[in-house]
């Protein structure tokens, strides 16, 4: 048997043993790999313990490294097809026509020209970047994002593509994504990022911060609205007596209305709810109320429960003896009629 075959067998054994060491192989399959190593060593009459030096016979590279290099070379040859000088010249001419159309605000024509240029030279980042700009101007923002990302994929150092991506994401309302695009652009520009890139980043950052603040404010406002709605409804509690809640408490192991009315925890929770909007979430820690939310609120959870008019009326009735406390919040009878 030739030495080359034995060296290759050792390289295979080294690959298998390395795969075990790197935990690429699951524990349940390790024994099978060990058996395979023994079989290969016996069949090719090699010492399995000498497999560590197998890479020396292949330029110091392991079998996996050789395979990776071969795949990479094949991929590069496929993606980097030779573009003839004639096609490149024609593509550049089309790009110039596209630029002219951009200047005339004829964005559809610009997109068409850049698309023709890409067909002739699909590896030129400028064509994708320019078409991204045309798409943005034509308000085809998703396509602009795709082209900008393609340009970055082809050449991560082409900084203008980050600017195109940032603008498209910003116009889509994706302020955080826009901010990240501009940030990557500044990093690609190095120690002296351009004013345009910095300005884009700051603009996107401000919108992102404003949106985050607006979201928090909106949540707080919604919580206040729920509390105020419950408080203003207190006036006139007990005027018509409690409605019939039997349909709400009738099944699923729910306590009876009488039990609920006599449960001091529920009574105290209802009073806290009426006087303190912030108690809403804590209220759900009460098992009786939690079950009520599940049975009555359905998929809506706490929000669905609090929007149930019968429950809100019941909470108001619970507060019948605490009218003075509720009135201290500033709610009046006229408010409850609105």
URVEN-V912870 format. One record per residue. N is the residue number from 1. RES is the residue in three letters. PHI is phi as a letter, one per 40 degrees, with the letter a starting at -180 (NA if undefined). PSI is psi in whole degrees, 0 to 359 (* if undefined). Layout:
# URVEN-V912870
<<N | RES | PHI | PSI> <N | RES | PHI | PSI>>
This chain:
# URVEN-V912870
<<1 | UNK | NA | 135> <2 | UNK | c | 154> <3 | UNK | c | 325> <4 | UNK | c | 320> <5 | UNK | c | 321> <6 | UNK | c | 321> <7 | UNK | c | 321> <8 | UNK | c | 321> <9 | UNK | c | 318> <10 | UNK | c | 322> <11 | UNK | c | 322> <12 | UNK | c | 317> <13 | UNK | c | 318> <14 | UNK | c | 318> <15 | UNK | c | 315> <16 | UNK | c | 317> <17 | UNK | c | 324> <18 | UNK | c | 323> <19 | UNK | c | 323> <20 | UNK | c | 314> <21 | UNK | c | 325> <22 | UNK | c | 2> <23 | UNK | f | 31> <24 | UNK | c | 330> <25 | UNK | c | 134> <26 | UNK | c | 156> <27 | UNK | d | 322> <28 | UNK | c | 343> <29 | UNK | b | 358> <30 | UNK | c | 318> <31 | UNK | c | 321> <32 | UNK | c | 320> <33 | UNK | c | 321> <34 | UNK | c | 319> <35 | UNK | c | 319> <36 | UNK | c | 320> <37 | UNK | c | 315> <38 | UNK | c | 316> <39 | UNK | c | 316> <40 | UNK | c | 318> <41 | UNK | c | 317> <42 | UNK | c | 317> <43 | UNK | c | 323> <44 | UNK | b | 6> <45 | UNK | f | 53> <46 | UNK | b | 161> <47 | UNK | c | 114> <48 | UNK | c | 336> <49 | UNK | c | 351> <50 | UNK | c | 10> <51 | UNK | c | 339> <52 | UNK | c | 333> <53 | UNK | c | 9> <54 | UNK | c | 329> <55 | UNK | c | 337> <56 | UNK | c | 330> <57 | UNK | c | 351> <58 | UNK | b | 45> <59 | UNK | g | 27> <60 | UNK | g | 9> <61 | UNK | b | 142> <62 | UNK | c | 168> <63 | UNK | c | 322> <64 | UNK | c | 320> <65 | UNK | c | 322> <66 | UNK | c | 318> <67 | UNK | c | 317> <68 | UNK | c | 318> <69 | UNK | c | 322> <70 | UNK | c | 317> <71 | UNK | c | 319> <72 | UNK | c | 318> <73 | UNK | c | 319> <74 | UNK | c | 318> <75 | UNK | c | 318> <76 | UNK | c | 319> <77 | UNK | c | 330> <78 | UNK | c | 319> <79 | UNK | c | 336> <80 | UNK | b | 62> <81 | UNK | c | 147> <82 | UNK | c | 126> <83 | UNK | c | 126> <84 | UNK | c | 157> <85 | UNK | c | 325> <86 | UNK | c | 316> <87 | UNK | c | 322> <88 | UNK | c | 318> <89 | UNK | c | 318> <90 | UNK | c | 320> <91 | UNK | c | 320> <92 | UNK | c | 323> <93 | UNK | c | 319> <94 | UNK | c | 322> <95 | UNK | c | 318> <96 | UNK | c | 321> <97 | UNK | c | 323> <98 | UNK | c | 319> <99 | UNK | c | 321> <100 | UNK | c | 319> <101 | UNK | c | 324> <102 | UNK | c | 315> <103 | UNK | c | 329> <104 | UNK | c | 4> <105 | UNK | g | 29> <106 | UNK | c | 79> <107 | UNK | c | 328> <108 | UNK | c | 317> <109 | UNK | c | 320> <110 | UNK | d | 314> <111 | UNK | d | 317> <112 | UNK | c | 318> <113 | UNK | c | 315> <114 | UNK | c | 325> <115 | UNK | c | 320> <116 | UNK | c | 320> <117 | UNK | c | 320> <118 | UNK | c | 323> <119 | UNK | c | 327> <120 | UNK | c | 325> <121 | UNK | b | 86> <122 | UNK | c | 5> <123 | UNK | b | 10> <124 | UNK | c | 112> <125 | UNK | c | 331> <126 | UNK | c | 321> <127 | UNK | c | 318> <128 | UNK | c | 318> <129 | UNK | c | 316> <130 | UNK | c | 321> <131 | UNK | c | 328> <132 | UNK | c | 319> <133 | UNK | c | 319> <134 | UNK | c | 318> <135 | UNK | c | 320> <136 | UNK | c | 315> <137 | UNK | c | 330> <138 | UNK | c | 4> <139 | UNK | g | 28> <140 | UNK | b | 72> <141 | UNK | c | 323> <142 | UNK | c | 319> <143 | UNK | c | 326> <144 | UNK | c | 318> <145 | UNK | c | 315> <146 | UNK | d | 316> <147 | UNK | c | 319> <148 | UNK | c | 318> <149 | UNK | c | 324> <150 | UNK | c | 319> <151 | UNK | c | 319> <152 | UNK | c | 322> <153 | UNK | c | 319> <154 | UNK | c | 324> <155 | UNK | a | 95> <156 | UNK | c | 347> <157 | UNK | c | 356> <158 | UNK | c | 94> <159 | UNK | c | 331> <160 | UNK | c | 331> <161 | UNK | c | 326> <162 | UNK | c | 323> <163 | UNK | c | 317> <164 | UNK | c | 317> <165 | UNK | c | 317> <166 | UNK | c | 317> <167 | UNK | c | 317> <168 | UNK | c | 316> <169 | UNK | c | 322> <170 | UNK | c | 315> <171 | UNK | c | 336> <172 | UNK | c | 349> <173 | UNK | g | 6> <174 | UNK | c | 75> <175 | UNK | c | 324> <176 | UNK | c | 316> <177 | UNK | c | 322> <178 | UNK | c | 316> <179 | UNK | d | 318> <180 | UNK | c | 323> <181 | UNK | c | 314> <182 | UNK | c | 324> <183 | UNK | c | 316> <184 | UNK | c | 325> <185 | UNK | c | 318> <186 | UNK | c | 321> <187 | UNK | c | 322> <188 | UNK | c | 330> <189 | UNK | c | 344> <190 | UNK | g | 213> <191 | UNK | c | 338> <192 | UNK | b | 75> <193 | UNK | c | 150> <194 | UNK | c | 156> <195 | UNK | c | 323> <196 | UNK | c | 317> <197 | UNK | c | 318> <198 | UNK | c | 320> <199 | UNK | c | 318> <200 | UNK | c | 318> <201 | UNK | c | 313> <202 | UNK | c | 321> <203 | UNK | c | 315> <204 | UNK | c | 322> <205 | UNK | c | 317> <206 | UNK | c | 318> <207 | UNK | c | 319> <208 | UNK | c | 316> <209 | UNK | c | 320> <210 | UNK | c | 319> <211 | UNK | c | 321> <212 | UNK | c | 316> <213 | UNK | c | 320> <214 | UNK | c | 322> <215 | UNK | c | 318> <216 | UNK | c | 316> <217 | UNK | c | 320> <218 | UNK | c | 320> <219 | UNK | c | 316> <220 | UNK | c | 320> <221 | UNK | c | 319> <222 | UNK | c | 321> <223 | UNK | c | 319> <224 | UNK | c | 320> <225 | UNK | c | 319> <226 | UNK | c | 316> <227 | UNK | c | 317> <228 | UNK | c | 323> <229 | UNK | c | 320> <230 | UNK | c | 321> <231 | UNK | c | 315> <232 | UNK | c | 335> <233 | UNK | c | 358> <234 | UNK | c | 329> <235 | UNK | c | 130> <236 | UNK | g | 10> <237 | UNK | c | 133> <238 | UNK | g | 356> <239 | UNK | c | 320> <240 | UNK | b | 8> <241 | UNK | g | 169> <242 | UNK | c | 139> <243 | UNK | c | 174> <244 | UNK | c | 111> <245 | UNK | c | 11> <246 | UNK | d | 327> <247 | UNK | c | 338> <248 | UNK | c | 333> <249 | UNK | b | 9> <250 | UNK | c | 341> <251 | UNK | b | 180> <252 | UNK | g | 25> <253 | UNK | g | 14> <254 | UNK | c | 145> <255 | UNK | c | 158> <256 | UNK | c | 165> <257 | UNK | c | 320> <258 | UNK | c | 318> <259 | UNK | c | 317> <260 | UNK | c | 318> <261 | UNK | c | 330> <262 | UNK | c | 0> <263 | UNK | c | 110> <264 | UNK | c | 331> <265 | UNK | c | 317> <266 | UNK | c | 319> <267 | UNK | c | 315> <268 | UNK | c | 321> <269 | UNK | c | 319> <270 | UNK | c | 319> <271 | UNK | c | 317> <272 | UNK | c | 321> <273 | UNK | d | 317> <274 | UNK | c | 327> <275 | UNK | c | 345> <276 | UNK | a | 99> <277 | UNK | d | 332> <278 | UNK | c | 350> <279 | UNK | c | 356> <280 | UNK | d | 310> <281 | UNK | c | 321> <282 | UNK | c | 329> <283 | UNK | d | 325> <284 | UNK | c | 350> <285 | UNK | c | 346> <286 | UNK | c | 123> <287 | UNK | c | 325> <288 | UNK | c | 315> <289 | UNK | c | 323> <290 | UNK | c | 317> <291 | UNK | c | 322> <292 | UNK | c | 319> <293 | UNK | c | 319> <294 | UNK | c | 317> <295 | UNK | c | 327> <296 | UNK | c | 325> <297 | UNK | c | 342> <298 | UNK | g | 222> <299 | UNK | c | 341> <300 | UNK | c | 347> <301 | UNK | g | 223> <302 | UNK | c | 319> <303 | UNK | c | 317> <304 | UNK | c | 322> <305 | UNK | c | 313> <306 | UNK | c | 341> <307 | UNK | c | 0> <308 | UNK | c | 115> <309 | UNK | c | 328> <310 | UNK | c | 320> <311 | UNK | c | 319> <312 | UNK | c | 322> <313 | UNK | c | 321> <314 | UNK | c | 318> <315 | UNK | c | 321> <316 | UNK | c | 321> <317 | UNK | c | 323> <318 | UNK | d | 329> <319 | UNK | c | 10> <320 | UNK | d | 324> <321 | UNK | c | 2> <322 | UNK | b | 33> <323 | UNK | c | 324> <324 | UNK | c | 320> <325 | UNK | c | 320> <326 | UNK | c | 324> <327 | UNK | c | 338> <328 | UNK | c | 345> <329 | UNK | c | 352> <330 | UNK | g | 5> <331 | UNK | c | 144> <332 | UNK | b | 167> <333 | UNK | c | 325> <334 | UNK | c | 327> <335 | UNK | c | 322> <336 | UNK | c | 344> <337 | UNK | c | 351> <338 | UNK | c | *>>
